[in-house]
C-alpha cells in the first residue's frame, strides 16, 4: 500500500522565554544536533511527505546552516507574533498544496516517533482532523493563587494535546482566520471554535515539548533509548 501523501508545517518562530538564555529553544544542542533537527527528522524520513514549511523568526540566522535546510522538499517562511500566526504563514506558503492533509508539528518537540505519525495519518481523510494526545493520569489540583489547593478537579475524560495535529489544510487556514486570538494555543482549538470535533489519537508521553531547561536531558534520554541517528 502506498503511503498517505501529506504536507507539513513546523512553527519554529518562538523565542522560548521560559528556557532563559539567548538561544531560541529550537536551536539548543540535543543528542548530536539541535532540537529542531530532531523535530524535523521523523517528518523528513516519512515517505509520504511532499513538502514541509518551517516558520522562522524574522531575525533567524541559524536555520539556513542546518543540513535539513538543503532538503528539496523544505521551504521556510517568516512566522508571526503568535504560534497560530506562524502556522497560518506556513499554510500560506503551501499554495495549492494546502488543499489536502497538512500535519502541524512544534519545532520544539524532538521526540516524535514514526509510529505516532502513522497512527495520526490513519485519519488523514477525516474532515474534523485529528491530534495526538495523552490521557491525564495524575490527580489535578486547581491553585488558589497563593500556592495552596483550591480544589481537586475531575480528571476523567481529560487529555493533554501534543503535536503533530492533522487537518485538511484549507479548512485549518479558514479556522485560524486572522490568527490573532491568544486563546488559540493549538490548531485543534481553532478547529473546535469553527465547529469541528477533532479526533483524539493516543500519542506517546515521551513526545515532550522543550519548555524548561530540565526537559533537555529528558529528551536526550528518550532519543538515546531509541538509538536513532540524525545523520
Ligand atoms: O511557545 P510554545 O512552546 O507554545 O511554542 C510551540 C512552537 O511554536 C515552538 O516550536 C515555537 O517556536 C513556535 N512558535 C512560533 N511562532 C510564535 C511562537 C511560537 O512558530 N510566535
Boltz pocket constraint, residues with backbone or C-beta under 6 A from the ligand:
constraints:
  - pocket:
      binder: B
      contacts: [[A, 10], [A, 11], [A, 12], [A, 13], [A, 14], [A, 15], [A, 16], [A, 26], [A, 55], [A, 79], [A, 80], [A, 81], [A, 82], [A, 83], [A, 84], [A, 86], [A, 87], [A, 105], [A, 106], [A, 107], [A, 108], [A, 109], [A, 185], [A, 209], [A, 210], [A, 211]]
      max_distance: 6.0
